[in-house]
Amino acid sequence: MDEVVEAMQKGTLTEAFGTGTAATIAHISHIGYEGMEYKLPELTEKSFSRRVNKALDGIRRGRIDDPHHWVYKVC
């Protein structure tokens, strides 16, 4: 957490997100730590997590190729 707080104070932490086996991205807008609340910058369309989420959604919905063979059709 020391590194996260330091990066937020310096303005070098541009975004944070959580992800898991559901292949989705959960954006984090605020981080609370030791009584302080740190607000992260607003996301842009070029944000890393937005681009990853768009790619994952495209693969999941069959709109783009699945280069990793993650998706299996179940009939």
N, C-alpha and C positions, 0 to 999 in steps of 0.2 A: 504494500500500500504506500510505502514511502516514495517509491518511484512514480506511482500513479499521481499522488498528490503533488510531487515536485513537477511532473510534466504538465499537470493542470495549471499550476501556478505560473509556469514559464510560457504557457500557451502552446506547448508542443503536442499535447494530447488532442487529437482532432476528432476522434470518435471512439466509442466503445460499444460492444454488442455481445450477446450471448447466442450460442448455437448448440445444437445437439443432434440426436439421431432423427429428429423429425425433419431435418434438412430445411430449416427456416432460420431467419435471423431476427432476433429481438433487440431493437435499438435501445440504448441506455442514454437518457437525457440528463440525469442528475446522479451524482454519487455522494452519499452521505458518509462521513467518517469523522469520528471523535468530535461530534457536536457541530461539525461544519458541513455545509452543503455546497458542492461544486457543480456548476452547470456546464455541460459540454456544449460546444458550438452546434448550431443548426446544421443538419445534413444537407448536402447538395446532391444533384443527380450524379455527380462524379465521385461521390463518397465511395470508398472501398466496399463498405458493407452493403450499400444499395446495389452496386454492380454485382456483388456475389449473390445477393438475394434474387436479383433479376435473373441471373444465370441459373441458379438452382430452380427457380420457379419455371423457367423455360424448359429445363430438362424434365422436371416433374410432370409438366403438362404436355410434353411431346412437341413443343414448338421449336426446340433446337435439338441438335444431335446430342446424344449421351455418350461422350467419348470414354467414360469410365465404366460403362455398362452397369449403372446403378439401378436402372429401372427395369422391372420385369412385368410383362403383361400377364395378368391373372384373369382367366376366363371363367 
